[in-house]
């Protein structure tokens, strides 16, 4: 998941701290897994000649992959530590590269967005539902897509327990570090028990977790439990929201409906701009 802007909703989760820790575990294999994921989502092998905007760049991993695939990249994040993480990753793999610009900014800041222009690909994975104003954030992201371009999003899906997770995340952000550690231990223990009840191999799940976009299990648990503000959206409502703005769904990876005992999980969507509304 990435971090970005938060409306005035009180205390927020410090995504940047988590990403800074994650970068210590980033290796070539994780980058390759992230590359596979982005290629699948965008249905492409290369991005040469494309302008790619990464909204809420977080660790910078998705931006790195887009640059490796040949895109000209602009990354921005509201969290200053996330901005620093993205810059660290750029300096590690593409030092002094004019084709990868990094900004500190907000998807809810019209003045900032107006300076960016439009992009062939506007990408935001696990970000806009953490802004505190998700619908406004989705609308603003859509306006940054050039005619004929695409909008690629990952957003929390609706579950029966979204109300609980909103409460839990608010509590977690206010909790002490020892309390957060206990909450993570309880969550992981319950998840391990659920795997055992379903006769699934939890150890294998953990060891192979980097196959999930190059992510890390422990950092993702912390990110999930603390990711506040929190909103979710269903496919029908997202379709309606974006169709009104001149978009048509190209593809989607939508998980089946669930109660949400262990979380919402993200659905992935790609929409194409067919009209400039």
N, C-alpha and C positions, 0 to 999 in steps of 0.2 A: 504494500500500500504506500501512497504518497501523502504529503501534507500540503495544505495551502492556506487560504484566507479563512478567517473566522469572523463572522459578524459579532456584534457586541452581545455575547451570550454568557459572559462570565469566564471562569477559568477554563483553559483549553489544554489538551494533551500536548506535551512537548515532543512532537514527532522527530525534530531534528536531532535530539539526543540519541534516540533509538537508531536513527540512520547512521550517525557518526560511529556508533558501536558496530553496526552491521558492516561498514566498510572495512573493518579489520578482518572480516571473514570473506570478503569478496575475492574470488579467484577466477581464473580463466574459465573453469567449468561452469561457474555460475553465470558468467557473461554469455557463454554459449547457450545455456538454457533460456536466458532472457531473450536472446536473439531468436531462438526457435519460436518462442511465444509471440513475439512481435510480428514475425513473418507470418505466422498463422492468422493472427488477428487482422493484419492488413492485407493478407492474401498476396504477398509479393516476395521476391527474392532480393531486390535492390530498391533503393529510394533515391537514386541519382537524380539531381535536378529538382528535387522536391523541397519545399519549405515545411519544416516540421516544428510544431509548437508543443512543448511539454508543460502542461499546466499542473503545478504542484510537483516539481521534479524530485523532491525527496532526496534519496541517495544519489540521484543522477544516473542510475543504471539504464533506464529506458532511453534517456537522452544519449547516453554513450552508445547504445545499440543502434539508434537511429543514425548517429554520425558514422558509425562503422559501416552502415549500409549505404552511405553516400549522401544522406540528406544534409541540408543546411539547417542547423538546429537553433532554436531559441528556447531556453529553459527559464521558468520563473517559479518562485515559491514565496509564500508569505512568511514562513519560518526562516529566520536569518541563519540558523544553524544548518538547515537543509540547503540553503543557498551555498553555504560554505562547503557542505558535503559534495554538492554537484560540481563546484569549482575544483575541489580536491581531485575528483574523479577525472575531470577534463585535463587537469595538469598532469595527471599520471599517464593518461593514454593519448591525449592530443594537446601537448603543451604549445602555447602561443598560436592557437588555431583560430583564425578569423571566421571560420565557418560554424563556430559554436559559441553563441552569446548567452550569458547568464545574467538574469535580472532578479532584483528583489521587488516583488509586486503582488497585487491582489486581483483575483478574478472578479471581485466585487467593486473594483475601482475603475470607473469608466474613463477617467482621465488617463490612467496608466494604459488601459487597453487600447485606447485610441491611437497611442503612439506605436503600437506593434504592427499594424497593418493586418493583412489576411494571409492565410496559410493553406497549402495543399492538404496538409494533415494536421488536425488539431486533436491532441491525445491527452487523456486524463484518466489515469488508472487509480481508482479507489481514493479520490480526492474530494470531489464536489459535494459528496454527502457529509463532509466534515466542515463545511463552511459556515453552517448555521443559517444559510439561506440557499438551499440546494436548487430550487427552481430558478432563482435569479442567476445562480452560477451556471446552470445548464444553458439558460438563454444567452448569457454573455459569451460562453464558449462557442455556441452556435454562430454568433455574429462574427467570430474570427475566422470562419471557414470561407475560403474563396469559392466563387462559382465553380461547380464541378469537383470541388474538394470533398474530403470526408472528415467526419467527426467520430472518433473512436473513444468510447467511454467504458469504464467499469464502475458499477454502482451497486450498493447494497440492495438485495432483493427484499421484498416484503415477507415477513413471517409473523406468526401469531405472537411471538415473544419480543417483537421489536420494542415494545414499551418497557420490558424488563431491561433490555440491553442499554436503552437510553439512560435508565436510572443507574445501572451498574457502572457505566462509563463515567457518568458525572461523579459518582462516589469515588471511583478509582483515581480520577484526576486530583481529587482533594485529599486522598489517603497518603499516609506516610510511606516511605520506601519499604519498610518491613511489612506493612499491611499489604502493599502491592505484591510483594514477593509471596506472601501467604496466599493471596488470591490466585496468583499464577500457579502455585503448587496444587491448590484445590482443583482448578480448572484442568490441569494436565492429568491429575489423578482420576478425575471423572471421565476424561476423554479416554484414558488408558482402560478404564473399566468398561466403557462402552465398546471399545475395540474387542476386548476379551469376550464380552457377551455375544458379539457378532462373529466371533471366531476369526478376527482379523489380526494381522501382525503389526502391533503398534511400533515395535522397534524398527521394522522395515519402513514403515510410514515416515518415521523421523529421519532415518538415514537417507531416504530418497527424497526428502522434502525439497532439496534444491532444484528438483525437476519442475517445481512450481514457480516458474518465472525466475529461477535463480535465487529465490528467497530462502530465509533461514527460519526454522520452526520456532525457536525461543524468541527471536525478535518479532515474529509475526504474532505470537501469543500476547506479548506485551503491547504491541500495536493494536490488536483487536480489543483487549480488555480496556485499554485507555483511550481509544479513538473517539474523543468527544470534542465538539458537537457531533451528533449522530442523527442521520435521517435515512430513509429507505424509500424505494419507489418500485412500482410494478411495471411490467412491459406495456400494458395498455395505456397507462398514464404517460409513460415516456414517449410512446408512439404519438399520442395526441399532442403532447407538448412540442415535439420536434416537427411533426407534419405541419403544424400551424406556422412554422418558421421556414418552410420550403425544403424539408428533408424527407427522404425516403429510406426505410431500413434496407440495408444491404445484407447483413448477416447478424446473427445473435447466438450467443452461447448462454442459454437460460437453464438454470438448474430447476429441477422439479420442486414443487411447493413443499415446504416442511414447517414443522413447528418452530424450529430455530433454537433448539436446546443448547447447541454449542456455538450459535452465532448465525448471522444472516448470510454471510458469503456474498461474493460479488457475481452479478451477471455481467457479461461482456457484450457490447453492442457496437456496431459500425453503421453509421448513417451517411448517405451521400446527399450533397446539396444539389437539388434539381431545380430550384427556383430561388432567386435572390429577393427574399421578402424582408 
